[in-house]
Amino acid sequence: MAGSLPDNHNFSGNQATNNSFMEKESNNSFTITGKIVDVVSGQIFPGRVEVAAGLIKSVVPDDNAEGPWILPGLIDAHVHIESSMLLPSEFARLAVVHGTTATVSDPHEIANVLGKRGIKFMISNGGKVPFRFNFGAPSCVPATPYETSGAVLDAADVDEILSWPEIKYLSEMMNFPGVLNSDPEVMKKLASAKKYGKPVDGHAPGLDGEAARAYAMAGITTDHECFTIDEALDKINAGMKVLIREGSAARNFDELIPLISDFPNMIMFCSDDKHPDDLVGGHINLLIKRALKAGFPFMNVLRACTLNPVVHYRLNSGLLQAGDLADFILIDNPDDFNVLATYVGGQKVAESGKTLIQRVEEEVINAFDARRITPADLEVVALSEGIKVQQALEGQLITVKKLAKPRIADGKVVSDVAADILKMMVMNRYSAAAPAIDFVSGFGLTRGAIASTVAHDSHNIIAVGADDESMTRAVNLLVESKGGISFVDGEKEWLLPLPVAGLMSDKDGYEVARLYSSINAEVNGSGSALAAPFMTLSFMALLVIPALKLSDKGLFDGTTFSFTTLFE
């Protein structure tokens, strides 16, 4: 059997493929029999779970009970719902199919566009479906002063948001230099979290040793940005929980999963950013399957996405204990870990790979006032024979800074397709402004251009392309639609509109996933070997992650945390 089970496991893993394990429902009450996984006690036993009025009425051992495995619902311990390009209600419709019943969600992305109004929108929409969204108060809006955002949340704003009962924690404190240097504004935000008794998430890539200990001593309790196991160990030894991340672009599972054997109480699973096509394919259940296949202890693995986040964030999610909310899933067996059904508050929300949550029609809110561009806006006069290039890496948020000899035509620096050095631009979406330009490698486009209004953290317009004309058309498609992702290849154009804050669609999640997947395939067909080119593109403007990034204000060196020049 994949993974090791507790010693008291003494029954077979027979699959259940029908509803014979469920007694007849009466007055919103029902009983399910099967193999009960108690993540609190660490026991697995045959028995029955009695549900009444949305709660677990009782959990009763019964040696004669037969049926599927009954587990607490799965929890994503850190995710930006906006990165799925779906409304929270649509995210829930797709996620429950894979056994996810709750998320710890940072609304940082929409807060950068719409401030408190955006956070309230997420809470309201998420509350319209049977799912446990646990939102945080964004700690860094904007993430840096080196980019233009649509909103600013100062310490007073953060204090107000933390006072809202729906807000469970202070979300990722990206300004770790501010923490280490006791920046007054940062200290006020941390003090507010302490005042309201809410935990603080970290975001400190590469921080280790004494700096990591100082970061933790300031009240930071987690980090999902560990690149190496040594960095993770330093943070664990400093008292921080490590979130093992496996998303659409950033993937640290293989590097960090060994920690779950020696530090099972300090580990949680998260996706961070999950694009819609990937969400259709799976969620936290995929991490469970990989961990069990690799032989890691079953109970350790399951607790990383059930008990540990519930305890750490003090979530109102059920753990299959008497009196708990009836949030649980049914699987066939740990070897295959196929989700048969998902329940939230005693309501069946998914069964046999199909969502049972109804769609929610929602208003469209946005902040978008960018101007159209022309190819002349993208011209770069050659000032020397050396340029700095940011190299994108598959599966990583970091980039590598390198020097290259540019391709020059008529005194202008242009994309060099043969050398995979392509022009990139970022342009203010909130008011008319000229684009900032640099060059990037790793995208591999041999023709055409891609553009997006999903560009962390301020979500300005970002584009990369093989020629200026294609980039211009790709950007102008987004200006006309007031948000989305686009691809231009010759005379052909593809567009996925994202009218909600320029980040999310208001359409059916499965249709959004289908359209996104088709555009992604077209991009791959134009030369890009990146698994998620649009997701990777979005992080090329993420200034808080080294080494070289681009904001709407210019080229930024993440190692010195200052602007730099394009030409050497």
C-alpha positions as CSV (number, residue, x, y, z in Angstrom):
1,M,0.0,0.0,0.0
2,A,1.3,3.5,-0.8
3,G,2.5,5.2,2.3
4,S,2.5,3.7,5.7
5,L,-0.6,3.4,7.8
6,P,-1.0,3.5,11.6
7,D,-0.4,0.2,13.4
8,N,-4.0,-0.2,14.2
9,H,-4.9,-0.5,10.5
10,N,-6.2,-4.1,10.3
11,F,-8.8,-4.1,7.6
12,S,-8.8,-4.3,3.8
13,G,-9.0,-1.4,1.4
14,N,-12.0,-2.6,-0.6
15,Q,-13.4,0.0,-2.9
16,A,-16.9,1.3,-2.6
17,T,-18.6,2.2,-5.9
18,N,-22.2,2.6,-4.9
19,N,-24.3,4.2,-2.1
20,S,-24.8,1.0,-0.1
21,F,-22.7,2.6,2.6
22,M,-25.3,5.4,3.2
23,E,-28.4,4.9,5.2
24,K,-31.6,6.6,4.1
25,E,-31.6,10.3,4.7
26,S,-34.3,11.6,6.9
27,N,-34.9,15.2,8.1
28,N,-31.5,16.4,6.9
29,S,-29.9,13.6,8.9
30,F,-28.0,10.6,7.5
31,T,-25.4,8.0,8.4
32,I,-22.4,6.9,6.4
33,T,-20.4,3.8,7.1
34,G,-16.9,3.0,6.2
35,K,-13.3,3.2,7.3
36,I,-13.0,6.3,9.4
37,V,-9.7,8.3,9.4
38,D,-9.4,10.2,12.7
39,V,-6.6,12.7,12.1
40,V,-6.9,14.0,15.7
41,S,-6.2,10.7,17.4
42,G,-4.2,9.2,14.6
43,Q,-6.6,6.2,14.5
44,I,-8.2,4.4,11.6
45,F,-11.2,2.2,12.3
46,P,-14.4,0.8,10.7
47,G,-17.5,2.6,11.9
48,R,-20.3,5.0,11.1
49,V,-20.6,8.8,11.0
50,E,-23.9,10.2,11.9
51,V,-24.8,13.6,10.4
52,A,-27.6,15.9,11.6
53,A,-28.3,19.6,10.8
54,G,-24.9,20.1,9.1
55,L,-22.9,18.7,12.0
56,I,-21.2,15.5,13.0
57,K,-23.6,14.1,15.5
58,S,-21.5,11.1,16.4
59,V,-18.6,8.9,15.2
60,V,-19.2,5.3,16.3
61,P,-16.7,2.4,15.9
62,D,-18.3,-0.7,14.4
63,D,-16.3,-3.7,13.4
64,N,-19.0,-4.8,11.0
65,A,-19.2,-1.5,9.1
66,E,-18.3,-1.5,5.4
67,G,-17.9,1.2,2.9
68,P,-15.4,3.8,1.6
69,W,-12.7,5.6,3.5
70,I,-14.1,8.6,5.3
71,L,-11.7,11.6,5.8
72,P,-11.9,15.2,6.8
73,G,-12.2,17.6,3.8
74,L,-8.9,18.8,2.3
75,I,-7.6,22.3,2.9
76,D,-5.3,24.5,0.7
77,A,-3.2,26.3,3.3
78,H,-2.3,29.2,1.0
79,V,-3.9,30.2,-2.3
80,H,-4.7,33.3,-4.3
81,I,-8.1,32.5,-5.6
82,E,-7.7,35.3,-8.2
83,S,-4.9,33.4,-9.9
84,S,-7.3,30.7,-11.0
85,M,-9.0,33.4,-13.1
86,L,-12.2,32.3,-11.4
87,L,-14.6,33.9,-8.9
88,P,-14.4,32.3,-5.5
89,S,-17.8,30.7,-6.2
90,E,-16.5,29.1,-9.4
91,F,-13.2,28.1,-7.8
92,A,-15.3,26.2,-5.2
93,R,-17.3,24.4,-7.9
94,L,-14.1,23.0,-9.4
95,A,-12.2,22.4,-6.2
96,V,-14.8,20.3,-4.3
97,V,-14.6,17.7,-7.1
98,H,-11.1,16.9,-5.8
99,G,-12.0,16.8,-2.1
100,T,-11.1,20.4,-1.2
101,T,-13.6,21.9,1.3
102,A,-11.7,24.9,2.5
103,T,-8.9,27.3,1.6
104,V,-6.7,29.8,3.4
105,S,-7.1,32.6,0.8
106,D,-5.0,35.7,0.5
107,P,-7.0,38.3,-1.5
108,H,-3.8,40.3,-2.1
109,E,-4.3,40.3,-5.9
110,I,-7.7,42.0,-6.0
111,A,-6.7,44.3,-3.1
112,N,-3.9,45.7,-5.2
113,V,-6.5,46.6,-7.9
114,L,-9.5,47.6,-5.8
115,G,-8.5,47.8,-2.1
116,K,-11.0,47.1,0.6
117,R,-13.8,47.0,-2.0
118,G,-12.1,44.1,-3.7
119,I,-11.7,42.1,-0.4
120,K,-15.4,42.6,0.4
121,F,-16.3,41.4,-3.0
122,M,-14.3,38.1,-2.5
123,I,-15.9,37.5,0.9
124,S,-19.4,38.2,-0.4
125,N,-19.1,36.0,-3.5
126,G,-17.4,33.2,-1.6
127,G,-20.2,33.2,1.0
128,K,-22.8,32.3,-1.7
129,V,-21.6,28.7,-2.0
130,P,-21.1,25.8,0.4
131,F,-17.4,26.1,0.8
132,R,-15.1,27.3,3.6
133,F,-13.2,30.4,2.3
134,N,-10.9,31.8,5.0
135,F,-9.6,35.1,3.9
136,G,-6.7,37.1,5.2
137,A,-5.9,40.8,5.5
138,P,-3.3,41.7,2.8
139,S,-0.2,43.1,4.5
140,C,1.6,44.6,1.6
141,V,-0.6,46.7,-0.8
142,P,1.2,47.8,-2.8
143,A,3.9,45.2,-2.4
144,T,6.6,47.8,-3.0
145,P,6.8,51.5,-3.7
146,Y,8.5,50.8,-7.0
147,E,5.3,50.0,-9.0
148,T,1.9,51.6,-9.6
149,S,-1.0,49.8,-8.0
150,G,-4.7,50.6,-7.9
151,A,-4.9,50.9,-4.1
152,V,-2.9,51.5,-1.0
153,L,-3.7,49.8,2.3
154,D,-1.9,51.5,5.2
155,A,-1.6,50.3,8.8
156,A,-4.9,51.8,9.7
157,D,-6.6,50.0,6.8
158,V,-5.0,46.7,7.7
159,D,-6.2,47.2,11.3
160,E,-9.7,47.7,10.2
161,I,-9.7,44.7,7.9
162,L,-8.2,42.5,10.7
163,S,-11.2,43.5,12.8
164,W,-13.6,42.0,10.4
165,P,-14.9,38.6,11.7
166,E,-14.4,37.0,8.3
167,I,-10.7,37.7,8.3
168,K,-8.7,34.9,9.8
169,Y,-5.1,36.1,9.6
170,L,-2.6,38.7,8.4
171,S,-1.5,37.4,5.0
172,E,2.0,37.1,3.6
173,M,4.4,39.7,5.0
174,M,6.5,40.2,1.9
175,N,8.3,43.2,3.3
176,F,10.8,41.1,5.2
177,P,13.4,43.9,5.1
178,G,10.8,46.1,6.8
179,V,10.4,43.4,9.5
180,L,14.1,43.0,10.1
181,N,14.6,46.8,10.2
182,S,11.6,47.4,12.4
183,D,9.9,49.7,9.9
184,P,7.2,51.6,11.8
185,E,4.4,50.9,9.3
186,V,5.2,47.2,9.2
187,M,5.4,47.0,13.0
188,K,2.0,48.6,13.3
189,K,0.5,45.9,11.0
190,L,2.1,43.1,13.0
191,A,0.9,44.7,16.3
192,S,-2.7,44.8,14.9
193,A,-2.5,41.0,14.1
194,K,-1.4,40.4,17.7
195,K,-4.1,42.6,19.0
196,Y,-6.8,40.6,17.3
197,G,-5.1,37.3,18.0
198,K,-4.7,36.4,14.4
199,P,-1.6,34.6,13.0
200,V,0.8,36.2,10.5
201,D,1.9,34.5,7.2
202,G,5.4,35.0,6.0
203,H,6.9,35.5,2.6
204,A,10.7,35.6,2.7
205,P,12.4,33.7,-0.1
206,G,16.0,32.8,0.6
207,L,15.9,34.1,4.2
208,D,17.8,31.8,6.6
209,G,20.1,31.7,9.6
210,E,19.9,34.6,12.1
211,A,17.7,36.6,9.7
212,A,15.1,33.9,9.6
213,R,15.1,33.7,13.4
214,A,14.7,37.5,13.7
215,Y,11.8,37.3,11.1
216,A,10.1,34.6,13.2
217,M,10.7,36.5,16.5
218,A,8.7,39.4,15.0
219,G,5.6,37.2,15.0
220,I,5.8,35.6,11.5
221,T,4.5,32.0,11.8
222,T,4.7,30.5,8.3
223,D,6.5,30.6,5.0
224,H,5.6,29.1,1.6
225,E,8.6,30.5,-0.3
226,C,11.4,28.1,0.7
227,F,13.6,27.1,-2.2
228,T,15.8,24.6,-0.5
229,I,15.5,22.1,2.3
230,D,18.2,23.9,4.3
231,E,16.3,27.2,4.2
232,A,13.1,25.4,5.3
233,L,15.0,23.7,8.2
234,D,16.3,27.1,9.4
235,K,12.7,28.4,9.4
236,I,11.3,25.4,11.1
237,N,14.0,25.6,13.8
238,A,13.0,29.3,14.2
239,G,9.5,28.1,15.0
240,M,7.8,28.7,11.6
241,K,5.5,26.3,9.8
242,V,6.6,25.5,6.2
243,L,4.0,25.3,3.5
244,I,5.0,23.0,0.7
245,R,3.8,24.6,-2.5
246,E,2.9,23.0,-5.8
247,G,1.1,25.4,-8.1
248,S,0.9,26.1,-11.8
249,A,4.3,27.9,-11.9
250,A,6.1,27.6,-8.6
251,R,6.8,24.0,-7.5
252,N,8.8,23.1,-4.4
253,F,7.2,19.7,-3.5
254,D,10.0,17.4,-4.6
255,E,12.6,19.5,-2.7
256,L,10.7,19.9,0.6
257,I,8.4,16.8,1.0
258,P,11.1,14.8,3.0
259,L,10.4,17.3,5.9
260,I,7.1,15.7,6.5
261,S,8.7,12.6,8.1
262,D,10.7,14.4,10.8
263,F,8.5,17.5,11.2
264,P,4.9,16.4,10.6
265,N,3.4,19.0,12.8
266,M,5.2,21.8,11.0
267,I,4.2,21.1,7.5
268,M,1.1,22.1,5.4
269,F,0.3,21.8,1.7
270,C,-0.7,24.7,-0.6
271,S,-1.0,25.6,-4.2
272,D,-0.4,29.4,-3.9
273,D,-1.4,30.0,-7.6
274,K,-3.4,27.5,-9.6
275,H,-4.6,28.2,-13.2
276,P,-8.0,27.0,-14.2
277,D,-7.0,24.1,-16.4
278,D,-4.7,22.8,-13.7
279,L,-7.6,23.1,-11.1
280,V,-9.8,21.0,-13.4
281,G,-7.1,18.3,-13.3
282,G,-6.6,18.3,-9.5
283,H,-5.8,20.2,-6.4
284,I,-4.4,19.2,-3.0
285,N,-5.4,15.6,-3.7
286,L,-2.5,15.5,-6.2
287,L,0.0,16.3,-3.5
288,I,-1.4,13.6,-1.3
289,K,-1.2,11.1,-4.1
290,R,2.5,12.0,-4.8
291,A,3.5,11.9,-1.1
292,L,1.9,8.5,-0.5
293,K,3.4,7.1,-3.7
294,A,6.8,8.2,-2.5
295,G,6.2,6.2,0.7
296,F,5.6,9.0,3.3
297,P,3.4,8.2,6.3
298,F,-0.3,8.3,5.5
299,M,-1.3,10.1,8.7
300,N,1.5,12.7,8.4
301,V,0.4,13.4,4.8
302,L,-3.2,13.8,5.6
303,R,-2.7,16.0,8.6
304,A,-0.7,18.4,6.4
305,C,-3.9,19.3,4.6
306,T,-6.5,18.9,7.4
307,L,-5.5,19.0,11.1
308,N,-2.4,21.2,10.8
309,P,-4.1,24.2,9.0
310,V,-7.2,23.9,11.2
311,V,-5.1,24.1,14.3
312,H,-2.7,26.8,13.0
313,Y,-5.3,29.2,11.6
314,R,-8.0,28.2,14.1
315,L,-10.3,27.4,11.1
316,N,-14.0,26.6,11.5
317,S,-13.6,23.4,9.4
318,G,-14.6,19.9,10.5
319,L,-12.2,17.2,11.4
320,L,-14.7,14.3,11.8
321,Q,-15.1,14.9,15.5
322,A,-18.5,14.8,17.2
323,G,-19.9,18.4,17.2
324,D,-17.8,19.4,14.2
325,L,-19.1,20.8,11.0
326,A,-19.8,18.0,8.6
327,D,-17.0,18.7,6.2
328,F,-15.7,15.4,4.9
329,I,-14.9,13.3,1.8
330,L,-15.2,9.8,0.8
331,I,-12.4,8.0,-1.1
332,D,-12.0,4.5,-2.5
333,N,-8.6,3.7,-0.9
334,P,-5.3,5.4,-0.1
335,D,-3.5,3.6,-3.0
336,D,-5.6,5.4,-5.6
337,F,-7.1,8.2,-3.5
338,N,-10.0,8.7,-5.9
339,V,-12.6,11.1,-4.4
340,L,-16.0,9.5,-4.5
341,A,-18.0,12.4,-2.8
342,T,-17.4,15.6,-1.0
343,Y,-19.6,17.1,1.8
344,V,-19.6,20.6,3.2
345,G,-21.8,21.3,6.2
346,G,-23.5,17.9,5.6
347,Q,-24.4,19.0,2.0
348,K,-23.1,16.8,-0.8
349,V,-21.3,19.2,-3.1
350,A,-19.5,16.8,-5.4
351,E,-20.0,13.2,-6.5
352,S,-18.3,10.8,-9.0
353,G,-16.1,13.6,-10.4
354,K,-19.0,16.1,-10.9
355,T,-19.6,19.3,-9.0
356,L,-23.1,19.7,-7.5
357,I,-22.6,23.4,-6.6
358,Q,-24.8,25.7,-8.7
359,R,-23.3,28.7,-10.5
360,V,-23.6,32.2,-9.0
361,E,-24.3,35.2,-11.3
362,E,-22.1,38.1,-10.1
363,E,-21.5,41.7,-10.8
364,V,-18.4,42.9,-12.6
365,I,-16.1,45.3,-10.8
366,N,-12.9,46.7,-12.2
367,A,-10.3,49.5,-12.2
368,F,-8.9,50.0,-15.7
369,D,-7.9,53.1,-17.6
370,A,-4.9,52.2,-19.7
371,R,-4.3,53.6,-23.2
372,R,-3.7,51.9,-26.5
373,I,-0.2,51.7,-27.7
374,T,1.6,51.8,-31.1
375,P,4.8,50.0,-32.1
376,A,6.7,53.3,-31.6
377,D,6.0,53.0,-27.9
378,L,8.0,49.8,-27.8
379,E,11.2,51.1,-29.5
380,V,14.4,50.9,-27.5
381,V,17.3,53.0,-28.8
382,A,20.6,51.1,-28.6
383,L,22.9,52.8,-26.1
384,S,25.6,50.1,-25.8
385,E,26.4,46.6,-27.0
386,G,25.5,44.9,-23.7
387,I,22.1,44.6,-22.0
388,K,20.8,43.0,-18.8
389,V,18.4,40.1,-19.5
390,Q,16.1,38.4,-17.0
391,Q,16.0,34.7,-17.5
392,A,12.7,33.0,-16.6
393,L,13.0,29.5,-15.0
394,E,10.5,26.7,-15.4
395,G,8.7,26.1,-12.1
396,Q,10.3,29.0,-10.2
397,L,9.3,32.6,-9.3
398,I,12.9,33.7,-9.2
399,T,14.8,34.8,-12.3
400,V,18.5,34.8,-13.2
401,K,20.2,38.0,-14.2
402,K,22.5,37.6,-17.2
403,L,24.3,39.9,-19.7
404,A,23.9,39.5,-23.4
405,K,24.7,41.2,-26.7
406,P,21.5,42.6,-28.1
407,R,20.2,42.3,-31.6
408,I,20.2,45.8,-33.1
409,A,18.2,46.9,-36.2
410,D,18.3,50.5,-37.5
411,G,19.8,51.6,-34.2
412,K,17.0,50.0,-32.1
413,V,17.3,46.9,-29.8
414,V,14.8,44.3,-31.0
415,S,13.8,40.8,-30.0
416,D,16.3,38.1,-30.9
417,V,14.3,35.0,-31.6
418,A,17.3,32.9,-32.5
419,A,19.0,33.6,-29.1
420,D,15.6,33.5,-27.2
421,I,16.1,37.1,-26.0
422,L,12.6,38.7,-26.3
423,K,11.4,42.2,-25.7
424,M,9.1,42.5,-22.7
425,M,7.0,45.5,-21.5
426,V,5.0,46.5,-18.4
427,M,2.5,49.4,-18.6
428,N,0.4,51.1,-16.0
429,R,-3.2,49.9,-16.3
430,Y,-4.7,52.6,-14.0
431,S,-3.9,55.7,-16.0
432,A,-2.4,56.6,-19.4
433,A,1.4,56.1,-19.3
434,A,4.3,54.9,-21.5
435,P,5.4,51.3,-21.1
436,A,8.6,50.2,-19.4
437,I,10.8,47.9,-21.5
438,D,13.4,45.2,-20.9
439,F,14.4,41.8,-22.4
440,V,13.8,38.3,-21.1
441,S,14.9,34.8,-22.0
442,G,13.2,31.5,-21.3
443,F,9.9,32.0,-23.1
444,G,11.1,30.5,-26.4
445,L,8.5,32.2,-28.6
446,T,9.6,32.1,-32.3
447,R,6.7,34.2,-33.4
448,G,3.8,36.3,-32.0
449,A,3.3,37.8,-28.6
450,I,1.4,37.1,-25.3
451,A,0.0,39.7,-23.0
452,S,-1.8,39.7,-19.6
453,T,-3.4,41.9,-17.0
454,V,-2.4,39.3,-14.4
455,A,1.0,40.6,-13.4
456,H,2.0,40.3,-9.7
457,D,1.7,42.2,-7.6
458,S,0.1,45.4,-9.0
459,H,-1.4,43.8,-12.1
460,N,-0.4,46.2,-14.7
461,I,-0.3,45.1,-18.4
462,I,2.6,42.8,-19.2
463,A,3.6,41.4,-22.6
464,V,6.4,39.6,-24.3
465,G,6.9,38.9,-27.9
466,A,8.9,38.1,-31.0
467,D,8.2,41.5,-32.6
468,D,6.8,44.9,-31.8
469,E,3.8,44.7,-34.0
470,S,2.5,41.5,-32.4
471,M,3.1,42.9,-28.9
472,T,1.2,46.0,-29.8
473,R,-1.8,44.0,-31.0
474,A,-1.8,41.7,-28.0
475,V,-1.7,44.7,-25.6
476,N,-4.4,46.6,-27.4
477,L,-6.7,43.5,-27.2
478,L,-6.5,43.8,-23.4
479,V,-7.0,47.6,-23.4
480,E,-10.2,47.1,-25.4
481,S,-11.5,44.3,-23.1
482,K,-10.3,46.0,-19.9
483,G,-8.5,43.0,-18.8
484,G,-7.6,39.4,-19.7
485,I,-4.9,37.3,-21.4
486,S,-4.2,37.4,-25.1
487,F,-2.1,35.8,-27.8
488,V,-1.4,37.1,-31.3
489,D,0.3,35.0,-34.0
490,G,0.3,36.5,-37.5
491,E,-3.3,37.3,-38.4
492,K,-4.7,35.2,-35.7
493,E,-5.8,36.5,-32.3
494,W,-6.9,34.7,-29.1
495,L,-8.5,36.5,-26.1
496,L,-9.7,35.3,-22.7
497,P,-11.5,38.4,-21.1
498,L,-11.1,38.8,-17.4
499,P,-13.6,41.6,-16.6
500,V,-13.6,41.2,-12.8
501,A,-10.6,43.4,-11.7
502,G,-8.8,42.4,-14.8
503,L,-8.0,39.1,-12.9
504,M,-11.1,36.9,-13.0
505,S,-13.8,35.8,-15.5
506,D,-17.4,35.9,-14.5
507,K,-18.1,32.8,-16.7
508,D,-18.4,29.1,-16.0
509,G,-15.2,27.7,-14.6
510,Y,-15.0,24.7,-16.8
511,E,-15.4,26.9,-19.9
512,V,-12.8,29.3,-18.7
513,A,-10.4,26.4,-18.2
514,R,-11.1,25.0,-21.7
515,L,-10.5,28.4,-23.3
516,Y,-7.3,29.0,-21.2
517,S,-6.0,25.6,-22.1
518,S,-6.6,26.2,-25.8
519,I,-4.7,29.5,-25.7
520,N,-1.9,27.9,-23.7
521,A,-1.6,25.2,-26.3
522,E,-1.4,27.8,-29.1
523,V,1.4,29.6,-27.2
524,N,3.3,26.3,-26.8
525,G,2.8,25.7,-30.6
526,S,4.6,29.0,-31.3
527,G,7.8,27.8,-29.6
528,S,7.4,28.2,-25.9
529,A,8.3,25.1,-23.9
530,L,7.0,26.6,-20.6
531,A,4.3,24.5,-19.0
532,A,2.5,27.7,-17.9
533,P,3.7,30.6,-20.0
534,F,1.0,33.1,-18.8
535,M,1.6,32.2,-15.2
536,T,5.4,32.5,-15.7
537,L,4.8,35.9,-17.4
538,S,2.8,37.1,-14.5
539,F,5.8,36.7,-12.1
540,M,8.2,38.6,-14.3
541,A,6.8,41.8,-12.6
542,L,7.0,40.4,-9.1
543,L,9.6,42.7,-7.6
544,V,9.8,41.0,-4.2
545,I,11.3,37.9,-5.7
546,P,14.9,38.2,-7.1
547,A,16.8,38.7,-9.2
548,L,15.8,40.9,-12.1
549,K,12.2,42.0,-12.7
550,L,10.3,44.7,-14.5
551,S,7.7,47.1,-13.1
552,D,5.7,49.8,-14.9
553,K,8.3,52.3,-13.6
554,G,11.4,50.4,-14.9
555,L,13.9,47.6,-14.6
556,F,14.3,46.4,-11.0
557,D,17.1,44.5,-9.3
558,G,15.6,42.3,-6.6
559,T,19.0,41.6,-5.0
560,T,19.7,45.3,-4.2
561,F,16.0,46.3,-4.1
562,S,16.5,49.2,-6.4
563,F,16.0,50.2,-10.0
564,T,18.8,49.4,-12.4
565,T,19.6,50.3,-16.0
566,L,19.0,48.1,-19.1
567,F,22.3,48.8,-20.7
568,E,25.7,47.8,-19.4
